[in-house]
Amino acid sequence: MSALQPGDAEPVLSVRGLRIAFEVDRVVHDVVHGIDFDAHAGRCLAVVGESGSGKSVSTLALTGLLPTDLTRLRGGTAMFQTKAGRSVDLLALPREPLRLLRGAEIGVVFQDPMTSLNPVLTVGDQLSEGLMFHRGLSRDAARAEAQRWLDRVEIADPAARLRAYPHELSGGMRQRVMIAMALSCEPRLLIADEPTTALDVIVQAQVLALMRRLQKELNAALIFITHDLGVVSEMADEVVVMRLGRVLERGTAREVLCNPTDPYTRKLLDSVPDIGRPAQHARPVRGPDDPVAVEVQGLRMAYGSRASWWRRRAPVVAVQGASLRIYRGETLALVGESGSGKSTLARGMLRLLPAVEGRVVVLGSDISAKGRRAMRPLRRNMQLIFQDPFASLDPRMTIGELLTEPLDIHEPTLPKAEARARAADWMRRVRLPETSLDRFPHEFSGGQRQRIVIARALILGPRFVVADEAVSSLDVSIQAEVLALLAQLQQELGLTLLFITHNLGVVRHHCDRAIVLYRGEIVEEANCEALFSAPQHEYTRRLIAAVPRLPS
């Protein structure tokens, strides 16, 4: 992608000297320190940096979506060129004019579509709402336009999906709905905040291609916030690298990714697990004589479907007779696209969902028929790191309460002071300040919340952990540190990991073996190096081919 030339058109958005602070308990904390960037029509600007670097805060400030009681704009301008040709400073606009611009001329695709979409409204109602408000369409016309946009974002049977609720759609489909909502008023500027973090590689490739195509069709400026440098190489024309609220490096995508000048950028690039490169350290080859931590035989999982008194439907089979072994101290990767049955299989192994049939032995105990009371003492050694950190943390509890809750349940005689000290120690281990124990989940970034969830799962010292997309929302440097921490705990505790992920680079460099799941069936199982050097199944080859890669 070519760099901008001096004679290029005026940018759609020009930010100069942006400074932002948060006031907490009457103390003002500066979080963004005088940054500059431009976004041009038809081009993509990637904003890259680790959690807490100020990426999302900077763009949310432009759209007036930061909490007004905490946010202090300390300086700067954000000149935006409207469709009518006027130049307005977004930072100086009153709330109501900014609200009219937001949606009509500035679209936003948020990181987590499940928490961004209203669970009590259908997809059609939510799409129509913006069209009626910003474009003045009648309800019927807005409904027809909403259906047209669902078709444009390549959702099958758009007329039926208009009647669906968000929870009835897959993660990839929800993200497509968010893109349709953001683009339906044909904005001049689109801000996409980690829009593909939770998607598997095949769906991610489809969504990225869709966003690229629609952005070009509308000639919109795109600001793409991400920590995935492979995605940056696929999407970006220009790149801005941020750290601790400052811009450290800027340039074209090829300049920044191939010839970085700042040590921090080089560190980010070095942290990326390159799927095309063999793992640095040979992983042990397990065999039938090695001790087994978990054994699954013929596990079949199914979900019931809606039924009425006059019609009954067969249940939907999610996992079809899965059999596998996880050896003690091993990291086994479970990969596959959304809806393949990965999370369902893992929950069946932990007895969080009932199985139709099959046998599960965990740490020497056959848990297939154990009741709830019999399972309780076993759960200390069987923990789950959930995929969605915001949904798995109670918003009414402080971080200290969330971390000590497992200790209250499994070690009720432990003194409160000792429990809090252990919580503080785990905050340090996942690179968060122990002074944050009295804060609430909404006060942390997505990556920081994920680290809290990891600390909560490991605070009991379990022996078997299922990590369901545990590092998907972490930036590459923190991801590398968390993976190193998990590897260290494996050695210290003999920890066994089932690692559910769509990051195949992580699989190749940090897992021992991998199982590929497709439509509820295990289609391939192999040592990771063998899997990536000579994949046997066509679906495995498709997964590997869909991974975005850094330029060579």
C-alpha positions as CSV (number, residue, x, y, z in Angstrom):
1,M,0.0,0.0,0.0
2,S,1.4,3.3,-1.0
3,A,2.2,6.1,1.4
4,L,0.4,9.4,1.3
5,Q,2.1,12.0,-0.9
6,P,2.3,15.7,0.0
7,G,-0.4,16.7,-2.5
8,D,-3.0,14.3,-1.1
9,A,-6.4,15.5,-0.1
10,E,-7.1,17.1,3.3
11,P,-7.7,14.4,6.0
12,V,-11.2,13.5,7.1
13,L,-10.0,13.7,10.7
14,S,-6.9,15.6,12.0
15,V,-6.0,15.3,15.7
16,R,-3.4,17.6,17.2
17,G,-2.1,17.7,20.7
18,L,-4.8,15.5,22.2
19,R,-4.4,15.4,26.0
20,I,-6.8,13.4,28.2
21,A,-6.9,12.8,32.0
22,F,-9.2,10.9,34.4
23,E,-10.1,12.2,37.8
24,V,-10.5,9.5,40.4
25,D,-11.1,10.3,44.1
26,R,-10.2,13.9,43.3
27,V,-6.8,12.9,41.9
28,V,-6.2,13.7,38.2
29,H,-4.3,11.1,36.2
30,D,-3.0,12.0,32.7
31,V,-3.5,9.1,30.3
32,V,-3.0,10.6,26.9
33,H,-0.1,13.1,26.4
34,G,-0.5,15.3,23.4
35,I,-0.8,12.9,20.5
36,D,-1.3,13.7,16.8
37,F,-2.7,11.6,13.9
38,D,-4.6,11.9,10.7
39,A,-7.2,9.7,9.0
40,H,-7.7,10.0,5.2
41,A,-10.7,9.0,3.1
42,G,-10.4,5.5,1.6
43,R,-7.4,4.7,3.8
44,C,-6.9,2.7,7.0
45,L,-4.9,4.0,10.0
46,A,-4.0,1.3,12.4
47,V,-3.5,2.4,16.1
48,V,-1.3,-0.2,17.8
49,G,-0.2,-0.7,21.4
50,E,-0.6,-2.7,24.5
51,S,-3.5,-2.5,26.9
52,G,-3.5,0.8,28.7
53,S,-1.6,2.6,26.0
54,G,-4.5,5.0,25.3
55,K,-5.7,3.6,22.0
56,S,-9.4,3.2,22.8
57,V,-9.4,6.2,25.2
58,S,-8.2,8.5,22.4
59,T,-10.9,7.5,19.9
60,L,-13.7,7.3,22.4
61,A,-12.9,10.9,23.5
62,L,-13.5,12.0,19.9
63,T,-17.0,10.5,19.8
64,G,-18.0,11.7,23.3
65,L,-18.3,8.1,24.7
66,L,-16.1,8.5,27.7
67,P,-17.8,9.0,31.1
68,T,-18.2,12.7,31.6
69,D,-17.9,12.6,35.4
70,L,-14.4,11.1,35.2
71,T,-12.9,12.5,31.9
72,R,-11.0,15.7,31.7
73,L,-10.0,16.9,28.2
74,R,-6.8,18.9,28.9
75,G,-6.1,20.1,25.4
76,G,-5.9,19.5,21.7
77,T,-8.2,19.7,18.6
78,A,-9.9,17.1,16.5
79,M,-10.9,18.7,13.2
80,F,-13.5,16.6,11.3
81,Q,-14.6,17.3,7.7
82,T,-18.4,16.7,7.5
83,K,-20.4,15.5,4.5
84,A,-21.5,19.1,4.0
85,G,-17.9,20.3,3.8
86,R,-17.8,22.0,7.1
87,S,-14.8,21.6,9.4
88,V,-15.7,21.1,13.1
89,D,-13.7,20.4,16.2
90,L,-15.1,17.2,17.8
91,L,-13.6,18.1,21.1
92,A,-15.3,21.4,21.3
93,L,-18.8,20.3,20.1
94,P,-21.6,20.4,22.6
95,R,-23.2,17.0,23.4
96,E,-26.2,17.2,21.1
97,P,-24.5,18.2,17.9
98,L,-21.9,15.5,18.6
99,R,-24.6,12.9,19.1
100,L,-26.1,13.9,15.7
101,L,-22.7,13.4,14.0
102,R,-22.1,10.0,15.8
103,G,-23.8,7.4,13.8
104,A,-24.6,9.6,10.8
105,E,-21.0,10.6,9.9
106,I,-18.9,8.7,12.4
107,G,-19.5,5.0,12.9
108,V,-18.1,2.8,15.7
109,V,-17.6,-0.9,15.7
110,F,-16.9,-2.0,19.3
111,Q,-14.7,-4.8,20.6
112,D,-17.4,-7.0,22.1
113,P,-20.6,-7.1,20.0
114,M,-22.5,-9.1,22.6
115,T,-22.3,-6.3,25.2
116,S,-22.8,-3.6,22.6
117,L,-26.0,-5.0,21.2
118,N,-29.2,-4.6,23.2
119,P,-30.2,-8.2,24.2
120,V,-34.0,-7.3,24.4
121,L,-34.3,-5.9,20.9
122,T,-34.2,-7.8,17.6
123,V,-31.4,-7.2,15.1
124,G,-34.0,-5.5,12.8
125,D,-35.1,-3.1,15.5
126,Q,-31.6,-2.1,16.4
127,L,-30.6,-1.5,12.8
128,S,-33.8,0.4,12.0
129,E,-33.4,2.7,15.0
130,G,-30.3,4.4,13.7
131,L,-31.7,4.7,10.1
132,M,-34.9,6.3,11.4
133,F,-33.0,8.7,13.7
134,H,-30.2,9.8,11.4
135,R,-31.7,9.4,7.9
136,G,-35.4,10.1,8.7
137,L,-36.7,6.9,7.1
138,S,-40.1,5.6,7.9
139,R,-40.3,2.3,9.9
140,D,-41.0,0.2,6.8
141,A,-38.3,1.9,4.8
142,A,-35.8,1.5,7.6
143,R,-36.7,-2.1,7.9
144,A,-36.1,-2.6,4.2
145,E,-32.8,-0.8,4.3
146,A,-31.7,-2.8,7.4
147,Q,-32.4,-6.0,5.4
148,R,-30.3,-4.6,2.5
149,W,-27.4,-4.0,4.9
150,L,-27.6,-7.5,6.4
151,D,-27.3,-8.7,2.8
152,R,-24.3,-6.4,2.1
153,V,-22.5,-7.8,5.2
154,E,-23.1,-11.3,3.8
155,I,-25.4,-12.6,6.4
156,A,-27.4,-15.5,5.0
157,D,-31.2,-15.2,5.0
158,P,-31.2,-11.5,6.0
159,A,-35.0,-11.4,6.3
160,A,-35.1,-14.1,8.9
161,R,-32.1,-12.6,10.8
162,L,-34.0,-9.3,11.2
163,R,-36.3,-11.1,13.6
164,A,-33.4,-12.7,15.6
165,Y,-32.0,-11.6,18.9
166,P,-28.2,-11.1,19.4
167,H,-27.9,-14.3,21.5
168,E,-29.3,-16.3,18.6
169,L,-26.3,-15.3,16.4
170,S,-22.7,-16.6,16.4
171,G,-19.9,-14.2,17.3
172,G,-19.0,-13.7,13.7
173,M,-22.6,-12.8,12.7
174,R,-22.9,-10.4,15.7
175,Q,-19.8,-8.6,14.5
176,R,-21.3,-8.4,11.0
177,V,-24.4,-6.8,12.5
178,M,-22.3,-4.3,14.3
179,I,-20.5,-3.4,11.0
180,A,-23.9,-3.0,9.3
181,M,-25.1,-0.7,12.1
182,A,-21.9,1.4,11.9
183,L,-22.0,1.7,8.1
184,S,-25.7,1.9,7.4
185,C,-25.7,5.7,7.4
186,E,-22.6,5.8,5.2
187,P,-20.3,7.6,7.6
188,R,-17.2,9.5,6.5
189,L,-15.2,8.0,9.4
190,L,-15.3,4.4,10.8
191,I,-13.6,3.6,14.1
192,A,-13.2,-0.2,14.6
193,D,-12.0,-1.1,18.1
194,E,-10.5,-4.6,18.1
195,P,-13.4,-5.8,15.9
196,T,-12.0,-9.3,15.2
197,T,-10.4,-10.2,18.6
198,A,-12.8,-13.0,19.5
199,L,-13.2,-14.4,16.0
200,D,-11.6,-17.6,14.6
201,V,-9.1,-17.1,11.8
202,I,-11.5,-18.1,9.0
203,V,-14.3,-15.8,10.1
204,Q,-11.8,-13.1,10.9
205,A,-10.5,-13.2,7.3
206,Q,-14.0,-12.9,6.0
207,V,-14.8,-10.0,8.3
208,L,-11.6,-8.1,7.5
209,A,-12.2,-8.6,3.7
210,L,-15.8,-7.3,4.2
211,M,-14.7,-4.2,6.1
212,R,-12.0,-3.5,3.5
213,R,-14.5,-3.8,0.7
214,L,-17.2,-1.7,2.3
215,Q,-14.7,1.0,3.4
216,K,-13.5,1.3,-0.2
217,E,-17.0,1.4,-1.6
218,L,-18.0,4.2,0.8
219,N,-14.6,6.0,0.5
220,A,-14.6,6.2,4.3
221,A,-11.6,6.8,6.6
222,L,-11.0,3.8,8.8
223,I,-9.2,3.9,12.2
224,F,-8.5,0.3,13.2
225,I,-7.5,-0.2,16.8
226,T,-5.8,-3.6,17.3
227,H,-2.9,-5.4,19.0
228,D,-2.8,-8.1,16.2
229,L,0.2,-7.1,14.0
230,G,-0.8,-9.7,11.4
231,V,-4.1,-8.0,11.0
232,V,-2.3,-4.6,10.7
233,S,-0.3,-6.0,7.8
234,E,-3.5,-7.1,6.1
235,M,-5.5,-3.9,6.7
236,A,-3.4,-0.8,7.3
237,D,-2.0,1.9,5.0
238,E,-0.5,3.9,7.9
239,V,0.4,2.8,11.5
240,V,0.6,4.7,14.7
241,V,2.3,2.9,17.6
242,M,1.3,4.1,21.1
243,R,2.6,3.4,24.6
244,L,1.6,4.9,27.9
245,G,-0.5,7.6,26.2
246,R,2.2,8.7,23.7
247,V,2.9,8.1,20.1
248,L,6.3,6.4,19.7
249,E,6.4,5.7,16.0
250,R,4.4,6.4,12.9
251,G,4.7,5.6,9.2
252,T,3.4,3.4,6.4
253,A,2.5,-0.1,7.4
254,R,5.5,-1.5,5.5
255,E,7.9,1.0,7.1
256,V,6.7,0.3,10.6
257,L,6.4,-3.5,10.3
258,C,9.6,-4.1,8.2
259,N,11.9,-1.4,9.5
260,P,10.8,-0.2,12.9
261,T,12.9,2.5,14.5
262,D,11.6,2.4,18.1
263,P,12.7,-0.4,20.5
264,Y,9.2,-0.8,21.7
265,T,7.9,-1.5,18.2
266,R,10.7,-4.0,17.7
267,K,9.7,-5.6,21.0
268,L,6.1,-5.9,19.8
269,L,7.1,-7.5,16.6
270,D,9.5,-9.9,18.4
271,S,6.6,-11.0,20.6
272,V,4.4,-12.1,17.7
273,P,4.3,-15.9,17.5
274,D,5.1,-16.5,13.8
275,I,3.0,-19.3,12.4
276,G,5.4,-19.8,9.5
277,R,8.4,-20.4,11.8
278,P,9.0,-23.6,13.7
279,A,8.9,-23.4,17.5
280,Q,12.2,-22.5,19.1
281,H,12.1,-25.4,21.6
282,A,11.2,-28.9,20.7
283,R,8.0,-30.1,22.5
284,P,8.0,-33.5,24.1
285,V,6.3,-36.3,22.3
286,R,3.8,-38.0,24.5
287,G,3.0,-41.7,24.3
288,P,0.6,-44.3,25.9
289,D,3.1,-44.9,28.7
290,D,2.9,-41.3,29.9
291,P,0.6,-40.5,32.9
292,V,-2.8,-39.3,31.8
293,A,-4.5,-36.3,33.4
294,V,-7.8,-36.3,31.5
295,E,-9.3,-39.0,29.4
296,V,-12.5,-38.6,27.3
297,Q,-14.3,-41.6,25.7
298,G,-17.1,-41.2,23.2
299,L,-18.4,-37.9,24.6
300,R,-21.5,-36.8,22.8
301,M,-23.0,-33.3,23.6
302,A,-26.3,-31.9,22.4
303,Y,-28.6,-28.9,22.9
304,G,-32.3,-29.1,22.9
305,S,-34.2,-26.9,20.5
306,R,-37.5,-25.1,20.7
307,A,-40.5,-27.3,20.8
308,S,-44.2,-26.8,21.2
309,W,-47.0,-29.1,22.3
310,W,-47.8,-30.0,18.7
311,R,-44.3,-30.4,17.4
312,R,-41.1,-31.7,18.8
313,R,-37.7,-31.3,17.2
314,A,-34.6,-33.4,17.5
315,P,-31.8,-31.9,19.6
316,V,-28.9,-30.2,17.9
317,V,-25.8,-32.4,18.3
318,A,-22.8,-30.1,19.1
319,V,-20.1,-32.8,19.8
320,Q,-20.2,-36.2,18.1
321,G,-18.5,-39.0,20.0
322,A,-15.2,-37.2,20.9
323,S,-12.4,-39.3,22.4
324,L,-9.1,-37.8,23.5
325,R,-6.3,-37.9,26.1
326,I,-4.5,-35.1,27.8
327,Y,-1.2,-36.1,29.4
328,R,-0.1,-34.8,32.7
329,G,1.8,-31.5,32.4
330,E,0.9,-31.2,28.8
331,T,-0.7,-28.2,26.9
332,L,-3.2,-29.6,24.4
333,A,-4.6,-27.1,21.9
334,L,-8.2,-27.4,20.7
335,V,-8.8,-25.4,17.5
336,G,-11.7,-24.9,15.1
337,E,-14.0,-22.2,13.8
338,S,-16.9,-20.7,15.8
339,G,-19.6,-23.3,16.3
340,S,-17.3,-26.2,15.8
341,G,-18.0,-27.4,19.4
342,K,-14.8,-26.4,21.1
343,S,-16.3,-24.7,24.2
344,T,-19.1,-27.3,24.4
345,L,-16.6,-30.1,24.5
346,A,-14.6,-28.4,27.2
347,R,-17.6,-27.7,29.4
348,G,-18.6,-31.3,29.0
349,M,-15.2,-32.4,30.2
350,L,-15.6,-30.1,33.3
351,R,-19.2,-31.3,33.9
352,L,-20.5,-27.8,33.5
353,L,-22.9,-29.1,30.8
354,P,-24.5,-32.5,30.8
355,A,-23.4,-35.1,28.2
356,V,-25.8,-37.3,26.2
357,E,-23.3,-40.1,26.5
358,G,-19.6,-40.8,27.1
359,R,-17.1,-41.1,29.9
360,V,-14.8,-38.4,31.4
361,V,-12.0,-39.2,33.8
362,V,-10.2,-36.2,35.3
363,L,-7.1,-36.6,37.6
364,G,-8.0,-40.2,38.2
365,S,-11.7,-39.6,39.1
366,D,-14.5,-40.7,36.8
367,I,-16.8,-37.7,37.0
368,S,-19.3,-38.9,34.4
369,A,-22.0,-39.6,36.8
370,K,-21.0,-37.6,39.9
371,G,-23.7,-35.3,41.4
372,R,-23.3,-31.6,42.2
373,R,-22.3,-32.2,45.8
374,A,-19.7,-34.8,44.9
375,M,-18.2,-32.5,42.2
376,R,-17.7,-29.5,44.5
377,P,-14.4,-30.6,46.2
378,L,-13.0,-31.7,42.8
379,R,-13.6,-28.3,41.2
380,R,-10.7,-26.8,43.1
381,N,-8.4,-28.7,40.8
382,M,-10.5,-28.1,37.6
383,Q,-10.7,-24.5,36.6
384,L,-11.9,-22.6,33.6
385,I,-10.6,-19.3,32.2
386,F,-13.6,-17.9,30.3
387,Q,-13.5,-16.3,26.9
388,D,-15.4,-13.1,27.8
389,P,-13.8,-11.4,30.8
390,F,-16.4,-8.7,31.2
391,A,-19.3,-11.2,31.3
392,S,-17.5,-13.5,33.7
393,L,-16.7,-10.8,36.3
394,D,-19.5,-9.6,38.6
395,P,-19.8,-5.9,38.0
396,R,-21.0,-5.3,41.6
397,M,-17.9,-6.8,43.2
398,T,-14.4,-5.3,43.6
399,I,-11.4,-7.0,42.1
400,G,-10.3,-8.0,45.6
401,E,-13.7,-9.6,46.3
402,L,-13.6,-11.4,43.0
403,L,-10.1,-12.8,43.6
404,T,-10.8,-13.9,47.1
405,E,-14.2,-15.5,46.4
406,P,-12.7,-18.8,45.3
407,L,-10.6,-18.8,48.5
408,D,-13.7,-18.2,50.6
409,I,-15.4,-21.2,49.0
410,H,-12.5,-23.7,49.1
411,E,-10.5,-22.4,52.1
412,P,-13.2,-20.9,54.4
413,T,-10.8,-20.9,57.4
414,L,-8.2,-18.8,55.6
415,P,-7.8,-15.4,57.4
416,K,-9.1,-12.4,55.4
417,A,-5.8,-10.6,55.5
418,E,-4.0,-13.7,54.1
419,A,-6.6,-14.1,51.4
420,R,-6.2,-10.5,50.4
421,A,-2.4,-10.8,50.4
422,R,-2.7,-13.8,48.0
423,A,-4.9,-11.8,45.8
424,A,-2.4,-8.9,45.7
425,D,0.4,-11.4,44.9
426,W,-1.6,-12.7,41.9
427,M,-2.3,-9.1,40.7
428,R,1.5,-8.6,40.6
429,R,2.0,-11.9,38.8
430,V,-0.4,-10.9,36.0
431,R,1.3,-7.4,35.8
432,L,-1.4,-5.3,37.4
433,P,-1.0,-3.0,40.4
434,E,-2.1,-4.5,43.7
435,T,-3.6,-1.1,44.5
436,S,-6.3,-1.9,42.0
437,L,-7.9,-4.5,44.3
438,D,-10.6,-2.0,45.4
439,R,-11.6,-1.0,41.8
440,F,-14.5,-2.5,39.8
441,P,-14.2,-4.5,36.5
442,H,-15.6,-1.6,34.3
443,E,-12.6,0.5,35.4
444,F,-10.2,-1.8,33.5
445,S,-9.4,-2.3,29.8
446,G,-10.4,-5.5,28.0
447,G,-6.9,-6.9,28.2
448,Q,-6.6,-6.0,31.9
449,R,-9.9,-7.7,32.7
450,Q,-8.6,-10.8,30.9
451,R,-5.5,-10.9,33.2
452,I,-7.9,-10.6,36.2
453,V,-9.9,-13.6,35.0
454,I,-6.6,-15.6,34.6
455,A,-5.6,-14.7,38.2
456,R,-9.0,-15.7,39.5
457,A,-8.8,-19.1,37.9
458,L,-5.2,-19.8,39.1
459,I,-5.4,-18.4,42.6
460,L,-6.4,-21.9,44.0
461,G,-3.4,-23.6,42.4
462,P,-5.5,-26.0,40.2
463,R,-4.0,-29.1,38.4
464,F,-6.2,-29.0,35.3
465,V,-7.2,-25.7,33.6
466,V,-9.3,-25.1,30.5
467,A,-8.3,-21.8,28.9
468,D,-11.1,-20.8,26.6
469,E,-9.5,-18.1,24.4
470,A,-7.6,-16.9,27.5
471,V,-5.2,-14.7,25.6
472,S,-7.3,-13.6,22.7
473,S,-7.9,-10.1,23.9
474,L,-4.3,-9.5,25.2
475,D,-1.7,-7.5,23.3
476,V,1.2,-9.5,22.0
477,S,3.7,-8.4,24.7
478,I,1.3,-9.2,27.6
479,Q,0.2,-12.4,25.7
480,A,3.8,-13.6,25.6
481,E,4.2,-12.8,29.4
482,V,1.0,-14.6,30.3
483,L,1.9,-17.7,28.2
484,A,5.3,-17.7,29.9
485,L,3.6,-17.5,33.3
486,L,1.3,-20.4,32.4
487,A,4.4,-22.4,31.3
488,Q,6.2,-21.6,34.5
489,L,3.1,-22.7,36.6
490,Q,3.0,-25.9,34.6
491,Q,6.6,-26.7,35.8
492,E,5.9,-25.6,39.3
493,L,2.5,-27.3,39.8
494,G,2.5,-30.0,37.1
495,L,-0.4,-28.0,35.6
496,T,-2.3,-29.6,32.7
497,L,-3.8,-27.2,30.1
498,L,-6.5,-27.5,27.5
499,F,-5.9,-24.5,25.4
500,I,-8.9,-23.4,23.3
501,T,-7.8,-20.8,20.8
502,H,-8.0,-19.4,17.3
503,N,-4.5,-18.0,17.4
504,L,-2.6,-20.7,15.5
505,G,0.8,-18.9,16.0
506,V,0.3,-19.4,19.8
507,V,-0.6,-23.1,19.1
508,R,2.6,-23.7,17.2
509,H,4.9,-22.1,19.6
510,H,3.4,-22.8,23.0
511,C,1.4,-26.1,22.8
512,D,2.5,-29.7,22.7
513,R,-0.2,-31.3,20.6
514,A,-3.3,-30.0,18.8
515,I,-6.8,-31.3,18.1
516,V,-8.8,-29.9,15.2
517,L,-12.5,-29.9,15.7
518,Y,-14.9,-29.4,12.7
519,R,-18.7,-29.5,13.1
520,G,-18.5,-31.4,16.3
521,E,-16.0,-34.0,15.1
522,I,-12.3,-34.4,15.7
523,V,-10.8,-34.4,12.2
524,E,-7.1,-34.3,13.1
525,E,-4.8,-34.8,16.1
526,A,-1.1,-34.4,16.0
527,N,2.1,-33.0,17.5
528,C,2.1,-29.3,16.8
529,E,5.1,-29.3,14.5
530,A,3.7,-32.2,12.5
531,L,0.4,-30.5,12.2
532,F,1.8,-27.2,10.9
533,S,4.5,-28.7,8.6
534,A,2.3,-31.4,7.1
535,P,-1.5,-30.9,7.9
536,Q,-3.5,-33.9,6.7
537,H,-7.1,-32.7,6.7
538,E,-8.3,-30.1,4.2
539,Y,-10.0,-28.1,6.9
540,T,-6.7,-27.9,8.8
541,R,-5.1,-26.5,5.7
542,R,-7.8,-23.9,5.3
543,L,-7.3,-22.8,8.9
544,I,-3.6,-22.4,8.5
545,A,-4.0,-20.5,5.2
546,A,-6.4,-18.0,6.7
547,V,-3.9,-16.7,9.3
548,P,-2.8,-13.1,8.7
549,R,1.0,-12.9,8.5
550,L,3.6,-10.2,8.9
551,P,5.3,-9.1,5.7
552,S,8.6,-10.9,5.1
